[in-house]
Amino acid sequence: MLLVVSGAASAGRGEPRCPGAHVDRRPSGPESLESLRSIVPEGCDIVVVDPAAGPLPSPAVYGAVVVTGTPAGAGTKWIADLRGAVERGACLLAFANPERDVPGDHEEHAAWAELLGARVASVHPASEWFAKTVTPGDPLTRRLPPEFSFVDRLACLDTAADAVPVLQVSIAFSDRSIVLDRRVGAGRVVTAGTSTDPSVLQHPELSKLFRRVLIPPAALAASEQAVGVGILGYGPYGGMGHYHGLTVQATDGLEIVAACDPDAGRRKAAEEELPGLRTYASADDLIADDGVDLVIVATPPSNHFALALDLLRAGRHVALEKPMCMTLREADTLIEAASRAGVALTVHQNRRFDADFVAVRRCVTAGLLGQIFNVETFVGGFEHPCRAWHSEVSVSGGAVYDWGSHHLDWILQLMDGFPATLTAHGHKRVWHDITNLDQVRVRLAWSDGREAEFVHSDVAAFRQPKFLVQGTEGTLMGTYRALRFERIEPPFGYVIDHAHHAEAPAELTLARYEAGIGLFETRLPVTDVGRGAFHRNLADHLQFGEPLAVTATSAARVVALLEAAQQSTDRGNTPVSLPSL
Ligand SMILES: NC(=O)c1ccc[n+]([C@@H]2O[C@H](COP(=O)([O-])OP(=O)(O)OC[C@H]3O[C@@H](n4cnc5c(N)ncnc54)[C@H](O)[C@@H]3O)[C@@H](O)[C@H]2O)c1
């Protein structure tokens, strides 16, 4: 249980303790308390109290305590009781931003400063800061980038005891601590010089750090054991098995231990590319390997369901390649099996982390387009489709299951709610050596009139935009950019290589309408979240219980659309009513 001691109601009282401090007296209380939930481990109850409103409850029964500002009025006895709780293993996260600081009893302040082992050295106005992780191997900052930016009012901290820096910023070319960690008995005291504004508590990296502070140190240390990963399907075509092997290898906290493929050549490739791992010819043998905690399933789609069900029933965490499976019923069965076994189930919807899509989503979330009422996406060209299983309906599920797994996921990420009806329109006119459709257009309609469309075509000589997002205040367009590598290779001469058109981030243009003026066009930068974001999140989830970036239920909603699209084209392009999900 978490106790939050917040002087929220008292923000604005008195003068700051730090002479010369610039204090923003915005009442940052209530919304901050709401956003405190973003740093509270799942399932943890929160009790919020204001020290100005009466005696504080005894800290002895709480596993974690968050204090925003100095708990003026709490009394030295309460601070001593809190120290006792920390010594027995509790965690204290103190936000030392002086804007919440109020004058109080001198002894109380001295006891508080002594417990934190930290004092505010200087305060700084709102600006963009670059936080550096000082102890990368420490569980508090594990898998955080070495440096990340954030915007906040800031207090720099001096350590007054044995507190050690966790995060620092450089100001005037000098490293200054903004988060300090102090071990007190079996517990921990972490002091942060940030505010508790929602933008700070919901910051992707800071929220991870603060959430970990609230896990008892013993539990945090115990959860650090590396997760043994097995790869099921080490394929040569899309090469996803190889990709997962390399990415697991590069992800702190995950350890590649095994690979399974019925093809002897692929097992040999795995042994050469990932030296030291165990290889198996059958999934049953992989399941029997006790060193495998998590299996990444990268086989062709038609066998995802059966393999994942066996793995989940055997108590293994499962990350499925997209598409999760073929039908909503299968997805529901997998979700139930995972919940029954108490293991994680996720789907590699990796394109949620693509730099162009992250930028599109940020633009939508920030409200730059107003209310979204139409989203259109496109992928394809005029080219003979591949002749591997990817183009055979009985294995792939149908043309829509390939790129549709990503594009329909994107649409659901951008549009609230779930569509009421789906109509797909397929063409089979040009490529007769394969069974997938040449083109499929999926139209989605929401019950309130909003709409979306996804087109995958292998017979489109001109490409439509990758993204077209219409809102009540503007439109965002993302266009494909061909990647060509031209060079002269002596003595043979000119050589050109083409990368798949969907690999380079789209060029994003935002046009917003201003009444009486007209349209403003802006080029949007893409937002790179770094390689391996999916795998880092998986490690964060399995080691520290952090929320999965791709929940199985969100992937099941995609499967429901894929299944309905295939049904629609199978039934002569007729509309399909969708379940409410
Ligand atoms: N997320 C992405 O961006 C992305 C990109 C490409 C492919 N994919 C997905 O990854 C998965 C694999 O695609 P790929 O192109 O790498 O395929 P692939 O054909 O290259 O590899 C599949 C491998 O699975 C093996 N296999 C088949 N049945 C097996 C079984 N029962 N047990 C163990 N191994 C088995 C095959 O021998 C083969 O080596 C598919 O679901 C595909 O849709 C995802």
Ligand as a Chemical Component Dictionary entry (heavy atoms), coordinates in Angstrom:
data_LIG
# 
_chem_comp.id                   LIG 
_chem_comp.type                 NON-POLYMER 
_chem_comp.pdbx_formal_charge   0 
_chem_comp.three_letter_code    LIG 
# 
loop_
_chem_comp_atom.comp_id 
_chem_comp_atom.atom_id 
_chem_comp_atom.alt_atom_id 
_chem_comp_atom.type_symbol 
_chem_comp_atom.charge 
_chem_comp_atom.model_Cartn_x 
_chem_comp_atom.model_Cartn_y 
_chem_comp_atom.model_Cartn_z 
_chem_comp_atom.pdbx_ordinal 
LIG N1  N1  N 0  6.963  -7.808  -37.198 1  
LIG C1  C1  C 0  7.489  -7.702  -38.410 2  
LIG O1  O1  O 0  7.883  -6.637  -38.838 3  
LIG C2  C2  C 0  7.571  -8.941  -39.249 4  
LIG C3  C3  C 0  8.298  -8.951  -40.443 5  
LIG C4  C4  C 0  8.363  -10.136 -41.155 6  
LIG C5  C5  C 0  7.702  -11.277 -40.713 7  
LIG N2  N2  N 1  6.980  -11.197 -39.544 8  
LIG C6  C6  C 0  6.277  -12.363 -39.006 9  
LIG O2  O2  O 0  7.257  -13.228 -38.450 10 
LIG C7  C7  C 0  6.839  -14.585 -38.586 11 
LIG C8  C8  C 0  7.929  -15.342 -39.317 12 
LIG O3  O3  O 0  8.107  -14.763 -40.572 13 
LIG P1  P1  P 0  9.456  -14.973 -41.389 14 
LIG O4  O4  O 0  9.287  -14.171 -42.622 15 
LIG O5  O5  O -1 10.630 -14.752 -40.533 16 
LIG O6  O6  O 0  9.282  -16.507 -41.754 17 
LIG P2  P2  P 0  10.355 -17.541 -42.303 18 
LIG O7  O7  O 0  9.661  -18.441 -43.246 19 
LIG O8  O8  O 0  11.583 -16.842 -42.745 20 
LIG O9  O9  O 0  10.721 -18.362 -41.008 21 
LIG C9  C9  C 0  9.841  -19.212 -40.371 22 
LIG C10 C10 C 0  10.657 -20.332 -39.746 23 
LIG O10 O10 O 0  9.779  -21.067 -38.925 24 
LIG C11 C11 C 0  10.154 -22.439 -39.049 25 
LIG N3  N3  N 0  9.019  -23.264 -38.621 26 
LIG C12 C12 C 0  7.912  -23.607 -39.313 27 
LIG N4  N4  N 0  7.113  -24.369 -38.543 28 
LIG C13 C13 C 0  7.719  -24.508 -37.349 29 
LIG C14 C14 C 0  7.388  -25.177 -36.144 30 
LIG N5  N5  N 0  6.258  -25.850 -36.020 31 
LIG N6  N6  N 0  8.245  -25.102 -35.117 32 
LIG C15 C15 C 0  9.390  -24.401 -35.224 33 
LIG N7  N7  N 0  9.750  -23.743 -36.345 34 
LIG C16 C16 C 0  8.919  -23.790 -37.396 35 
LIG C17 C17 C 0  10.537 -22.607 -40.497 36 
LIG O11 O11 O 0  11.355 -23.735 -40.716 37 
LIG C18 C18 C 0  11.260 -21.286 -40.761 38 
LIG O12 O12 O 0  12.643 -21.419 -40.564 39 
LIG C19 C19 C 0  5.501  -14.529 -39.324 40 
LIG O13 O13 O 0  4.460  -14.560 -38.397 41 
LIG C20 C20 C 0  5.525  -13.192 -40.022 42 
LIG O14 O14 O 0  4.234  -12.649 -40.248 43 
LIG C21 C21 C 0  6.936  -10.075 -38.823 44 
# 
loop_
_chem_comp_bond.comp_id 
_chem_comp_bond.atom_id_1 
_chem_comp_bond.atom_id_2 
_chem_comp_bond.value_order 
_chem_comp_bond.pdbx_ordinal 
LIG N1  C1  SING 1  
LIG C1  O1  DOUB 2  
LIG C1  C2  SING 3  
LIG C2  C3  SING 4  
LIG C2  C21 DOUB 5  
LIG C3  C4  DOUB 6  
LIG C4  C5  SING 7  
LIG C5  N2  DOUB 8  
LIG N2  C6  SING 9  
LIG N2  C21 SING 10 
LIG C6  O2  SING 11 
LIG C6  C20 SING 12 
LIG O2  C7  SING 13 
LIG C7  C8  SING 14 
LIG C7  C19 SING 15 
LIG C8  O3  SING 16 
LIG O3  P1  SING 17 
LIG P1  O4  DOUB 18 
LIG P1  O5  SING 19 
LIG P1  O6  SING 20 
LIG O6  P2  SING 21 
LIG P2  O7  DOUB 22 
LIG P2  O8  SING 23 
LIG P2  O9  SING 24 
LIG O9  C9  SING 25 
LIG C9  C10 SING 26 
LIG C10 O10 SING 27 
LIG C10 C18 SING 28 
LIG O10 C11 SING 29 
LIG C11 N3  SING 30 
LIG C11 C17 SING 31 
LIG N3  C12 SING 32 
LIG N3  C16 SING 33 
LIG C12 N4  DOUB 34 
LIG N4  C13 SING 35 
LIG C13 C14 SING 36 
LIG C13 C16 DOUB 37 
LIG C14 N5  SING 38 
LIG C14 N6  DOUB 39 
LIG N6  C15 SING 40 
LIG C15 N7  DOUB 41 
LIG N7  C16 SING 42 
LIG C17 O11 SING 43 
LIG C17 C18 SING 44 
LIG C18 O12 SING 45 
LIG C19 O13 SING 46 
LIG C19 C20 SING 47 
LIG C20 O14 SING 48 
# 
